[in-house]
């Protein structure tokens, strides 16, 4: 290749794109004879080689604020929606928004934040917007019963009324879906911010810090959900439409708002981001493969004599510069003309599905196992406290006074079990890496999945035993058998270990 032929366009991983561009300029852009000048200075938004540990810890604090509200959502909202008249079997459909928004929102927000040119940085504007949405959503959820009362629901006191409250349920569902949308808006940029700030040798420690903040948020959130005293501390929150359980939920979510705003402020202050140079976004569209999809695979198979440089990047010899440059120019021009379309939700999702064809063969098996693993996790997340209230404590959210009291006690006990789960999760997040080095990542992952299987089977066995004891011997007692209760708490706690493996894998992948 001639020295003056111009830089050859090469597709490189996004993380190393700028380094590769500088490398190619130094190789191809010099004077004839191979005498090249000094390389250009790195762009001003390039991450530092190593971040200060204290600032890295504080910059991740928003994860605790988001997880605080997520913990309340997991522990309290499935039981609460049933008090508004939504059937137990239908409650799970409300949770469909989480996977849907996670599949659509997180990839799109990731692409948009990569190209954000705000003077405040690429990630912080999305974190701020998402946190404000979370605050609005949890306020809407907490006051859904009162808003339904204002909009025309029954005027009967909540202690005696057992029917449905349609308007309150609609307000609740709107707030619930808004909360899932906001959670996914924050989570992607928060993880990307962690990757931007951490140095190349800080990946494992940064992931551990992020998981630790998530554990802190879980512990505080489940502690708030397990407390049944909020309505006593804030008696003005209980109304004719909102009794003790509703008042507890309302107060806990208001505390979550305050805590989230505190965590968000710390993150926005200590996360130092430089504005993205507009010219750095040219040709970086993550949807560019849509315009050049089938040709990428062909070029990948026709790239001879790959040469690896000492810095780890790959250069190409004997490549047709004219064809590649023309193709790269066409892609860039199409991207610039239709940038809004190429970064739209449809293009991003099609790009993700297209890229899955080019994954290594073993990765498909990994994704399948991960999908099946999370298929088992989500029913637990949705019905853990509800299971404790119904199957262990034999309560009913729409039953008589004693049954409702037993159900509320079971929900709080389930939240306490999730608190123990979060403690184990926090400890386990620091043990995953040492275990992987000792016995291998495959074995750790396999053991975690078998642990999930055993614990889920244990919940089924506990349900059978508890129902048998309740129906045959203890039908006159509303409450839980002590042995069954303790065993259920042990199961909740043990599930923190495989969850730490799943969460560590998830954060590491996203980073």
N, C-alpha and C positions, 0 to 999 in steps of 0.2 A: 504494500500500500504506500503510495507516495506521501511525502511529508506534508505537502501543501494541499492535499485533497480535501481537507476539512474533517471535522470530527464525525466519526461514524456513530449512528444512532444505535444504541444497544439497550435492550430492556434489562433493567437491574432491579433488585428488590428496593422497595420504597425507602427503607431505612438507610440504604447506602447509596442513594441516587446522587446526592450532591458530591460525595467523595469520588464516585465513578466519573462524573462530569469533569471534575477538576483533573482527574487522572488522564482522561482522554484529551483534554485541551493541552496538557503538558506534553503528551506523546505526539499529537498530530498538529498542533497549532504553532509549532516553532518554525524557525527559518530552515531552508534547505540545508541538508547536511547533518541534521539531527541536533543542532545547538538550540536547546530550548531555554526559555527564560524561567524565572522563578514562578512557582505556582501562585495563583491568586489567593488572597486571604480568604479564610472560611467565611460563609455568610453569618450575619450577626445573630440569626435565630438558631444557629447550630447548638445543640445541647452541650453543656460543659462536660469535660471528661469525667469529673467526679463531683457529686453534689455534697454539700454540707449535710451531715447526718441529722442534725437538729432541724434544719429547714425541711429536709425530706420527710421527717416524721410529722411536722406540723402541716406540711402541704397535703398530706393524706388524710387530715382530720375529718374532711367532709364525708369520708366513708362511714365514720361512726354516726354522724348525724342522719345519713340516709338509712343506715341499718337500724337505727333506733325506731324510726317510723315503720320500717319493714317488719321488725319484730312485733310491733303492736298489730300490724296488719295480719300477720300470720296467726297470732294468738287470740285475737279478739273479734275479728270481723266476720268470720264464718259463723260463730255463735250469735253475734249481734244481728246479722241479716235475718236470721230465723225469727227473732222477736218482732220484726217488721212484717212478717207474714209470708216470707219466701220459704218454700218447701225445702226440707233438708236435702232432697235429691237434686233440686234445682240450684242450690247454692254454688255447686262446683262450676256451673256454666258462667257465673259471674267472673270467675277467675280466668276465663279464657283470654281476657285482655292481656294478661301478663305475657304468655308465650307469643301472642300475636304482635304486641307492641315490641317485644324483645326481638322478634324476627325482622320487623320492619324498621323500627325507630333506631335501634342501636347502630346498624350498618350505615343508615343515612346520616345520622348525627356524626358518626365517625368520619365519613367522607366530607361533610360540610365543615366540621371542625378542623380537618386537615388543611382546608383552603381558606379558613377564616382570616381576614385581613384586619381585624379590629386592632386598635392601638393597645388594647388591654391583653392581647395574646390570642391564641387559637382556642384554648380549652376553657379559660375562665368565663367568657360570656355564656357559654352553654351551661356551665355549672351554675352560674347565677340564675339564668332563666329557669333551669330545671328545679332548683331549690325553691324559687318563688312559686312555681306551679305546685310543688309538694305542699307548701304551707297552705295554699288556697284549697287544695284537694282535701287535706286532713281536716281543715276547718269545716268544709262542706260536709264531710262524713260525720264529724262529731255533732253537728247541729242539724243533721238530716231529720230527726224526729221532730224537732221544733219547727223546722221549715215546712215539713209535711202538715203539721198542726195548723200553721198559718195558711197553707194553701188549701185547706179544707178537709183534712183527715178527721177522724172521730174526735169528739170533745170529751169522751169518757176518759177517766183517769187511767194512766198506764198500769196501775197496780191491779185493776179489775178487768181491763179490756184484753181479750185474747184473740181478737180477729186481726185481719191484715190491715196494714196502713200503706196503701198503694202509693200515695204521693211521696211519703217519706222514703219508700223503697226506691222510687225513681231518682230522687235526689241522692240517695246513698249510692246507687249504681253509677250515676254520673261522676260523683266524687271518686268512687273506687277506680273507675277506668281512667280518670284523669290522674290519679295517684300512680297507677302502673305506667302510664305514659311518661310522667315526670321522673319516676325512678329510673326508667331506661334512658331518659335524656341525660341524667347526671352520671350514671354508672360508666358509660363508655368514655366520655371525656375525662372523668376522674382517673380511670386506669391509664388512658393515654397520657395524661399529665404526669402520672407516676413514671411512665416509660421515658417521657421527655426529660424529666429532671434527673433521673438516676443515671449514673455512669455505667460503662460496660461491665465493670466488676461488682456492681451493686444490685444486680438483678434479683438474686435470691434474698438478700436482706430487704430490698424494697418490697418484694412480694410478701415477706413475713410481716413487715410493718403494716402493709395494707390489710392483710388478714387479721392482724392484731386489732386494728381499729374497727374492723367489722365485728370482731368478737366483743370488743368493748360496747359497741352499739347494740349488739344482740343482748348482752348481759343487762344493760340498763333498760332496754326496751321490754324484755321479758320480765324484769323485776317490776317495772311499772304495770305491766299487764297482770302480774300475779297479785298485786296489791288490791285489796278491796276496800280501801279506806279513802279513796280520792273524794268520794261524794261527801265524806265527813269533813275533810279538810277544806273543800270548796263547796259548801252547801248551796250557794247561789246558782250552781250549774244544774241542779235538779229542778225540773219543772213538771207541769201536769202531763206533758207528753214524754218526759224523759225521767225515768226513775233511777234507782241506785246503779244498776248495771250500765245504763246509758250515761249516767253522770260520771262513773268511773272511766268509761271510754272517752268521753268528752274531755275530761281533765287530763288524761294521759296523752291525748293527742295535742292538746294545747302546750303541755310540757315538751312534747316532741318538736313543736314549732320553734319554741325558744332555743332548745338544744341544737336544732338544725341551723338556725340563724347564727348561733355562736360558732359552730364548726365551720360553716360556710365562710364566715368573716375571717377566721384564722387561715383557712386555705387560700382564699383570694389574696390575703395580705402577704403570706410567706411564699407563695408560688410565683417565682419571678419568671415571667415570660416576655420574650421580645416579639414585637409585631412581625408578622410574616411579610417579607418583601413580595410585592405583587408579581414580579417576574419569576419568582420561585414556584408559582402555581402553574406556569405554562407547561402543558404536556403531562401534568401529574394527575389527570383525572383517573380515578379508580374505575371509571366505566369505559375507558379507552379500549379495553379488549373487546367490547361489544362491537366496535367499528372494525376490528381487526382480528376477530376471534379465531377463525379457522387458520389464519396465516401464522399465528404465533406458534402453533404446534409444528407446522411445516418448517419454519425457520429454526426452531429448537433442534430439529433432527438434521438440519443442513448446516450446522455451525461447526466447521472443522477447526482443529488445532487450537483449542482453548488453552490460553496461557494464564496461569495464576500468578499474580504479582505477590511480592512479600507481604503486602498489607492485607492480603486476603481477598481482594477484588479480582474479577476475572476480565482479562482482555482477550480480543479475538484477532486472529491473523487470517489472511487470505479470505476476507469477506468482501463481497461485492458492495462497495460503498455507495455506488449510484442507486442500486435497488433499495437498499436499506434506508438511505437518506430520503429518497422520494416517498417511501412508504411511511416513514416517521413524520415527514412533513404533512402528508395527507391526513394522518391521524390527528396531528396537532391542529391543523386547520379545521377539521371537522369538530374537534373538541371545542375550539374557540368559538366557532359559529353556533354550536348548539350546546354550550356549556351548561345552561340551565337544564336542558333535557337530559344530558348525559349524566348529571348528578342527581337526577330525580329518583324517587323511590323505586320505580319500575326498573330503571336501568341498573341501579345498584343491586337489586335483588337478582335480576337476570345474570349480572356479572358474578355474583356469589355462586349461583347454580352452575354457571359455565366453568368457573374455576375448579369446581369439584371434580370435573372430568379429568383434570390434570394432576390430581393428588397422587402421591405414591400409593401403590396397591395396599400396603399395610394400613394406611391411614383410614381407608374406608371401614375396615374392621374396628378400628379405634372409635370412629364416629358412631358406628352402630352400637357398640357397647356403652358409650356415653349416653346415647339416646335412650337405651333401655334402662340405664341406671337412673337417669333423671325422670323416666317414666314411673319408677318406683318411689322416687323422692317426693314428687309433687302431691300425690294423695296424702302422704304423711304431713306435708306442709299445710295442706288445706284443712284436714280434719283431725289434727293431733289433739287440740284442746277439746274439740267437739266429741271426739272419741272418748276422751277422759270423762267428760260430763255425762255422756249417754251410756257407755259400755261399762265403765268402772264405777261411777257414782250413781248410775241408773236414774238420772234426772231427765227433765224434759223442759225445754225453754218455753213451751206453750202449755204446760200442764198446770196443776194447781200450785198453791203457794209452796208447799213442801218440795214438790218436784222441781220447781224453778230454782229454789234455794239450793237443792242438791246439784242441779246442773251448773249453777254459778260457782259453787264450790269446786266442782270438777274442772271447770274452765280455768279457774285460778290455779288449781293444782297442776293442770297441764302446762300453764305458763311457767310455773316453777320448774317443771321438768325440762322445759325448753331453756330455762335459765341454766340448769345444770348442763344441758347439751352445749350451750354456748361456752361455758367454762372449759369443757373438754375440747371443744373446737379450738379455742384460743391456745390451749396447751399443745394440742395436736399439730397446729400449724407450724410450731417450731420443731416438731419431731419428724415431719415428713421427709425433709431433705437428708438428715442423718440416716433415717431408715432406708431411704433409696440408695445411699452410698454403701450401706452395710449389706443389704440383701437384694438390691436391685429394684428399679421402678416397677417392672412388670409384676413382681411378686407382691409388692406393697399395694398396687392397684387391685390385683386379684383378691388379696386378703380383705381389702376394704369392701369390695363388692359382695363377697361371701358373708361379711359381717352384716351388711344391709339385708341380705336374704334371711339370715338367721333372726335378726331383730324383727323384721316384718312378719315372719312366721310366728314369732313370740307374741306379737300383738293379736294375731288370730287365735292362738291358744288361750291367751288371757281373756279374750272376749268370751270364748266358750266356757271357761271355768267360772268367770264372773257371772255370766247369765245363768249357769246351772246352780250356783250357790244362791243367787238371788231368787230364782223361781222355786227351788225345792225347799230351802231352809230359811232364807232370810227375806221372804216376801213382805214381811211386815215392817222391815227396816229400810228407810231411805238413806243410802250412803254407800260407802265402799268398804269391801273387805280389806283389812290392813295388809295382808300378804300380797293380794293382787295390786293394791295401791303402790307398795314399795317396789314390787317387781316392775310395774309400769314405769316408775321413775328411773329404775336402773336401765330399762330398755331405752328410754329417752336419752339418758346420759351416754350410753354406749354408742348411740348413733352419731354422737359428735365426732368420734374418731374417723369413720369413713367419710363423714361430711367434710372434715378438714382436708382429706385427700382430694375430694371432688372440687372443693373451693380453691385449693392451692393449684390444682391442674387448670381450673378455669381462669384464675387470675394470671398464671404464668403464660397461658395461651394468648390472652388478651394483651398482655404486656409485650 
